[in-house]
Amino acid sequence: MATAGQHSTAAVVTLYLVATWVLMLVARPLALWKVAMVPASLAAFSYALLSPWIFGKVFWDLDASDHATMLVALIVAAAGMVLLMISWMVLDRRCAASPEAAAAS
């Protein structure tokens, strides 16, 4: 059974991954610096999640040791990313089909 801290860490991981996906969607068209920003952010988050050193998991009080809870977090994040991508494509097609909608946004 996972602790409250492990559940909190799973929520942080889910939120971070979905937010990073949103960043990738709104950063289009992609330039080199935008593409480099995402792996740098992922590396910093991975360091904070996994490293016990300065500004690591002890500082942020992160505990990713319950693998089942982390798997659920990753599945939820993946589902969120898929839903965001579908929404993005639907809205993109809708705005392209109607010039009035594109001008209003």
Secondary structure as GFF3:
##gff-version 3
##sequence-region A 1 105
A	DSSP	alpha_helix	4	26	.	.	.	ID=ss1
A	DSSP	alpha_helix	32	50	.	.	.	ID=ss2
A	DSSP	alpha_helix	57	60	.	.	.	ID=ss3
A	DSSP	alpha_helix	67	97	.	.	.	ID=ss4
A	DSSP	alpha_helix	99	104	.	.	.	ID=ss5
###
